[in-house]
Amino acid sequence: KDDQFTLTSQVQNREGWIMHPLDEALRKGAGGKLRSIPVHLLFDDPTLNLRADYSLFDRSTGRPVCVGNGETSRRMGKEGVTQEPCPGPDACAFAMGECKAYARLNVRVGEEDDELGSFVLRTTSYNTIRTLAARLQYFHAVSGGRLACMPLELKLRGKSTTMSFRSAIYYVDLVVRSGLTLEQAIAQAREVDQSRKDAGFDQEA
């Protein structure tokens, strides 16, 4: 819902989330509003980087009550977890309009000390989920499956639709890192992939 990115730590105080040191560093380079972030993905498999499902949360606890994929769902009840049919948010009598598509994208930002650590982009935006899912498949295909080695960038884009009554709405896109062509990015991915293999890095595992 914001028109810029913020990178938070995992700590909250009374004012809200405490910013991660990378937020200030990236913001300075962007000249104020942070609308693009250089990233690397952790996995070559698009579905491991982006996990999306339909989720109904208990507003009092913040815990998921029902999670489904449009066919089946796992629902928490008095008897424990049960498997139920999942018709999707619009046709589900149990959800009563409270269920939404919910996705989590894991990315590495900058040259962090922890190379296996990641930031998580959480979103309920259909535009963002559809765009990221498509981009991940595209980059996986054109790089020969070297998705985790591609130099990429998360970019915030705005658009207007009939449903938004012509006001701007924002969604997240995944693009090749600024200053690189697609061919250059693929060439870099091949080099990184080879150096990782030489070092014994098991990407598939």
C-alpha positions as CSV (number, residue, x, y, z in Angstrom):
1,K,0.0,0.0,0.0
2,D,3.1,2.3,0.3
3,D,4.8,3.9,-2.7
4,Q,8.2,2.9,-1.5
5,F,10.1,0.0,0.0
6,T,11.3,-0.2,3.6
7,L,13.7,-2.8,4.9
8,T,13.0,-3.6,8.6
9,S,14.8,-5.7,11.2
10,Q,13.0,-8.4,13.1
11,V,12.6,-6.1,16.1
12,Q,9.6,-3.9,17.0
13,N,9.3,-1.1,19.5
14,R,6.4,1.2,20.5
15,E,6.8,3.2,17.3
16,G,6.7,0.1,15.1
17,W,9.4,-1.9,13.2
18,I,13.0,-0.8,13.7
19,M,14.7,-0.2,10.3
20,H,17.5,-2.4,9.1
21,P,20.9,-0.6,8.5
22,L,20.6,-1.5,4.8
23,D,17.5,0.6,4.5
24,E,19.4,3.9,5.2
25,A,22.3,2.9,3.0
26,L,20.0,2.0,0.0
27,R,17.8,5.1,0.6
28,K,20.8,7.4,0.4
29,G,21.8,5.9,-2.9
30,A,18.3,6.3,-4.2
31,G,18.0,10.0,-3.1
32,G,15.1,9.6,-0.7
33,K,12.3,7.2,-1.7
34,L,13.4,3.6,-2.1
35,R,11.7,2.2,-5.2
36,S,14.3,-0.4,-6.3
37,I,16.4,-2.9,-4.4
38,P,19.3,-4.9,-5.9
39,V,18.6,-8.6,-5.0
40,H,19.8,-12.2,-5.5
41,L,17.5,-15.1,-5.1
42,L,18.3,-18.1,-2.9
43,F,17.0,-20.9,-5.1
44,D,17.0,-21.9,-8.8
45,D,13.4,-23.3,-8.4
46,P,10.9,-20.4,-8.8
47,T,8.4,-22.1,-6.4
48,L,11.0,-22.2,-3.6
49,N,11.6,-18.4,-3.9
50,L,7.9,-17.4,-4.0
51,R,5.4,-19.3,-2.0
52,A,1.8,-18.3,-2.6
53,D,-1.5,-19.6,-1.2
54,Y,-4.9,-18.5,0.0
55,S,-4.8,-17.7,3.7
56,L,-7.4,-16.8,6.4
57,F,-5.8,-15.4,9.5
58,D,-7.2,-15.1,13.1
59,R,-7.2,-11.3,13.6
60,S,-6.8,-11.7,17.4
61,T,-3.7,-13.9,17.3
62,G,-2.3,-13.3,13.8
63,R,-2.1,-17.1,13.2
64,P,-3.4,-18.8,10.0
65,V,-6.7,-20.6,10.5
66,C,-7.1,-21.9,7.0
67,V,-4.5,-22.2,4.2
68,G,-5.4,-23.5,0.7
69,N,-4.3,-23.7,-2.9
70,G,-7.7,-23.4,-4.7
71,E,-8.3,-27.2,-4.5
72,T,-7.7,-28.3,-1.0
73,S,-7.0,-26.5,2.3
74,R,-5.6,-27.3,5.8
75,R,-8.0,-25.8,8.4
76,M,-7.4,-25.5,12.1
77,G,-10.4,-26.4,14.3
78,K,-11.4,-27.7,17.7
79,E,-10.5,-31.2,16.5
80,G,-7.1,-30.1,15.2
81,V,-6.0,-29.7,11.6
82,T,-8.4,-31.1,9.0
83,Q,-8.3,-31.2,5.2
84,E,-11.1,-29.4,3.4
85,P,-12.0,-28.5,-0.2
86,C,-10.8,-25.0,-1.2
87,P,-13.0,-23.2,-3.7
88,G,-11.0,-19.9,-3.4
89,P,-11.8,-16.7,-1.4
90,D,-14.8,-15.6,-3.5
91,A,-16.7,-18.9,-3.2
92,C,-15.8,-19.9,0.4
93,A,-18.6,-19.8,2.9
94,F,-16.2,-20.4,5.8
95,A,-14.0,-17.4,5.0
96,M,-16.8,-14.9,4.7
97,G,-14.7,-12.6,2.5
98,E,-11.7,-12.6,5.0
99,C,-9.5,-14.9,3.0
100,K,-6.8,-13.5,0.7
101,A,-4.1,-14.6,-1.6
102,Y,-0.9,-14.3,0.5
103,A,2.6,-14.7,-0.8
104,R,6.2,-14.6,0.6
105,L,9.2,-13.9,-1.6
106,N,12.6,-14.6,-0.1
107,V,15.6,-12.5,-1.4
108,R,19.1,-11.7,-0.5
109,V,19.8,-7.9,-0.4
110,G,23.2,-6.4,-0.8
111,E,26.4,-8.3,0.1
112,E,25.2,-9.5,3.5
113,D,27.5,-11.2,6.0
114,D,25.1,-14.2,6.1
115,E,24.9,-15.5,2.5
116,L,22.1,-17.9,3.4
117,G,20.1,-15.3,5.2
118,S,17.2,-13.5,3.5
119,F,14.7,-10.7,3.6
120,V,11.0,-11.6,3.1
121,L,8.6,-9.6,1.0
122,R,5.1,-10.4,2.2
123,T,2.2,-9.4,0.0
124,T,-1.5,-9.9,-0.6
125,S,-1.4,-8.0,-4.0
126,Y,-2.7,-10.1,-6.9
127,N,-0.7,-7.8,-9.3
128,T,2.5,-8.4,-7.4
129,I,2.0,-12.2,-7.0
130,R,1.1,-12.6,-10.7
131,T,4.0,-10.4,-11.9
132,L,6.6,-12.1,-9.6
133,A,5.5,-15.6,-10.5
134,A,5.8,-14.9,-14.2
135,R,9.1,-13.1,-13.9
136,L,10.6,-16.0,-11.9
137,Q,9.6,-18.4,-14.6
138,Y,11.0,-16.2,-17.4
139,F,14.4,-15.7,-15.7
140,H,14.6,-19.4,-14.8
141,A,14.0,-20.3,-18.5
142,V,16.3,-17.8,-20.2
143,S,19.2,-18.3,-17.7
144,G,19.2,-22.1,-18.2
145,G,17.9,-22.6,-14.7
146,R,20.6,-20.4,-13.0
147,L,18.0,-18.3,-11.2
148,A,20.0,-18.0,-8.0
149,C,23.0,-16.6,-9.8
150,M,21.2,-13.8,-11.7
151,P,21.8,-10.2,-10.7
152,L,18.3,-8.9,-10.3
153,E,16.4,-6.0,-8.9
154,L,13.0,-5.6,-7.1
155,K,11.3,-2.5,-8.6
156,L,8.1,-0.8,-7.4
157,R,5.8,0.1,-10.2
158,G,2.6,2.1,-10.3
159,K,-0.5,1.7,-12.5
160,S,-4.1,2.7,-12.6
161,T,-7.0,0.3,-13.3
162,T,-10.8,0.5,-13.5
163,M,-11.0,-1.2,-10.2
164,S,-8.7,1.4,-8.6
165,F,-11.0,4.2,-9.9
166,R,-8.0,5.6,-11.9
167,S,-6.0,6.2,-8.7
168,A,-2.4,4.8,-8.6
169,I,-1.8,1.4,-7.2
170,Y,1.6,-0.1,-6.6
171,Y,3.0,-3.5,-7.3
172,V,6.4,-5.2,-7.2
173,D,8.2,-6.3,-10.3
174,L,11.5,-8.3,-10.7
175,V,13.9,-7.1,-13.4
176,V,17.5,-7.4,-14.5
177,R,19.8,-5.2,-12.3
178,S,20.1,-1.6,-13.4
179,G,22.9,-1.0,-15.9
180,L,22.9,-4.5,-17.3
181,T,21.3,-6.0,-20.4
182,L,19.6,-9.4,-20.1
183,E,22.5,-11.0,-22.0
184,Q,25.1,-9.4,-19.6
185,A,23.0,-10.7,-16.6
186,I,22.9,-14.2,-18.0
187,A,26.7,-14.1,-18.7
188,Q,27.3,-13.0,-15.1
189,A,25.0,-15.8,-13.9
190,R,27.0,-18.4,-15.8
191,E,30.3,-17.1,-14.3
192,V,28.9,-17.2,-10.7
193,D,27.4,-20.6,-11.3
194,Q,30.8,-22.0,-12.5
195,S,32.7,-20.4,-9.6
196,R,30.2,-21.9,-7.1
197,K,30.6,-25.3,-8.7
198,D,34.4,-25.0,-8.5
199,A,34.1,-24.2,-4.8
200,G,31.8,-27.2,-4.2
201,F,28.6,-25.1,-3.6
202,D,25.7,-27.5,-4.1
203,Q,22.9,-25.3,-5.4
204,E,20.5,-28.1,-6.2
205,A,20.7,-29.4,-2.6
